[in-house]
Amino acid sequence: MKPQSVRAALLLAIAWPSILGLSFGQKNMTTTAAKPAADCGAISSGRLRCSHFGFSYKIPFGWVDRTGQMQADTGDAGAAGAEPNQPQTLLAVFERPPGAAGETINSAVVIAAESLANYHGIKTASDYFGPISELAEQRGFKVAREPEDFAIGNKHLVRGDFSKDRGKLVMWQSSLVMIEKGSIVSFTFVGGTEDEVESLIENLNFATRAPQKAAPSK
């Protein structure tokens, strides 16, 4: 995979550039067999249910949804007319609008997916943390916790944690990665404290079916 392609894909995994002050370069993706974009559907009742990858995420009340804008900004496979083997933004939500002034870290959740076929030498979710960690360190992050197995219910992912000083503040980030249906799926959580990041992770689960309405009593 070419370096520009790695950079574009991993910036999605590390977080949207509006959080970190980064910018996307020209993408030059490896030519691979086209793969249909995953359709996770629209957010409903404050929750994204993605049956394709088997997860759901409950969005904190009052947060700002920038999924569509991020898809358009990066030209990913979630955007209309994009090539299907491009990285996909499945969800991008923020505590406040990206770029808005604030005295705290703008907490965020970014969920992205990319075809495993775009990568050579990556066979497991743990392998994906090699380039993630390298790019994170280039952007001033320090490894707070080495990648390790992380279970949510019966689902096992790989989790790695990072931190970065932002003046008097500290940005905490946790990335969870799984390989599902030929795609690398990354869940990135950004907050101002470790406890906040943990609370954001708790909103992720792998039961995507909507609750059944109780049958009317006779």
C-alpha positions, 0 to 999 in steps of 0.5 A: 500500500502506498504511503499516501494511502496509509496516511489517508486511512489512518487519519480516519482511525486516529480522529477527524483532522478538525480535532487534531488540526490536521489536513488530508493529502491527495489519496492514491489508493491501491487498486483492488477489487471493488467492494460494496460500501457498508450501509449502516443506515441513519441514526435513529432515536439517538443510536446508530445500528450497523447490522452489516458489522454487527454493532450499535452505538448510543450517541450522547445526548446533544452531540453534533453529528458530522458524519455526512460532512466528514464523508464529503470532506474525505471523499470516502465510500460513504459519500455519494459517487465515491469509489467503493474501496475508499475508506468509509466514515460510519459515524462522526459525532462531537460534543460541540461543533468542530472548530467551535471555541471551548476551554475543554477537549472537544470529545468525539467518537469516530467509527471508520472502516476500510477494506482489508484488501488495501493493506499488505501484511496486515492480517489481524487487528493487532497488526493495524496498530503498528501504523496507527501507533507510528502516525499517532506518535508523529502527531505528538501522541504518546502510547498510554497503553499498548494494544491488547485484547478487549472484550465487549460482551462476547465480542473481542477487539484490540484496544490501544490508548494514547494521550497528548498534552494540549497546553493545560489540557490532556487529550485522551484517545482510545482506538478499538479495532476489529476485522469483520467481513473483509474490512478493518473497522476502527472505533476511536474515542476522544475525551478530556479524561480517561474516565470520559473515554471509558464512558464513551466506550460503554455506549458501544455494543454488539446487539444491533436489533431494535427493541421489540415493542410489547404486544398490546394487552388484551 
